[in-house]
Amino acid sequence: MDLSRKLHNSKAGLRAIMHFDNRWEVVATRLLFRGTGMITYRKNGMEFVIDHHGGDETGTRACLTSPMYRLLIPQMALKGPLTLVDIGSNGGGFPILLSDMGFALRKIVAVEMNPRVFARMQLNLVQNFDAELKLFNCAISGQAGTINADFGRGSTGESISGSLGHSSHGVRRHAAIEAITFDDLIGRSLSENEVVDLCKIDIEGSEYEIFASGSCSSLRRCRNLVIEIHAVAGKKPEQVVSAICDLGFAEIPRPAGGELDVYCFRNLQLS
C-alpha cells in the first residue's frame, strides 16, 4: 500500500473514531498499542468490542459511522419496539445502530457464520440489549446442509461461496457450520403469527443463490427489508430485486447520497 493510501485510510479511521464517546481513549490505544486488536468502544450508553485485527472497523464500526444504513432507515417509517432479523450480522453493528438512532428493540434474530466473529456479536448484543435474543452461528443458504471451511479472525468479505480479505492476524481454524434456509431461520426464531418489523441482509453475494432457491417465502412475514446486493460476475442485481418484488414487496426510492448497492423494500401486504 502506497503512502498516500495509508494516509487516506488513517484520516478516514480517525474521522470514524470521532463519532464515539471514548474517542480519545481509542485514539491513544490505536497510536500507542498497535498490537491490541480488540478495543471497547462506547456510544450513547452502549459498550461494544471492535476487533481491528478482525476487520470490524469496516463492518461493525462502519455500520455505525457510515451513511449506508442511516440514510435508509428513516425511509421505512419504523415504529418500535422492533422485531429485527439481521442476516450477516458481523459484530452486531446494525441493531446497535438502530438503538443509537432511538429505536427500542423487542426481539433480535441475528446470524453470523464465522465462529470468532459470532462470539464478538454475541458479547455485543448480550451486553447492550434486554431484548429477546435468538443468535445463530450458522450460514443462510439455498438449501440445508453443512459448510466445512477454514475461518480467520474475521472478514466482511466472507460468504458461503468463499471469502476475501481474511485477517492476517491469528491462525485460521477449521469449522463445520450448519447451513439453513431463510424459511428455516424464520421457523426456528418466530412464533406462528409473529411478524418481523425489519429484516436486514448482507451476505456478500450469496443473496443470488438464496433468492433463486425458492426457500424465502417467509420473507412475506417481514414488513421491511434492507439488503446489500453485491456485484457478482454473471449476475445482475435485478434478479434479486425481481425475486423480492415477486414476494409482494415494492422498492422504496433510494435517498440522495445513498449507497447504490443497498436497496430498501416495503411489504405491500403488511404496510
Secondary structure by P-SEA (a helix, b strand, c coil): ccaaaaaaaaaaaaaaaccccaaaaaaaaaaccccccbbbbbcccbbbbbcccccccccaaaaaccccccccccccccccccbbbbcccccaaaaaaaaaacccccccccccccaaaaaaaaaaaaacccccccccccccccccccccccccccccccccccccccccccbbbbbbbbbbcaaaaaaacccccccccbbbbbcccaaaaaaacccccccccccbbbbbbcccccccaaaaaaaaaaaccccccccccccccbbbbbccccc
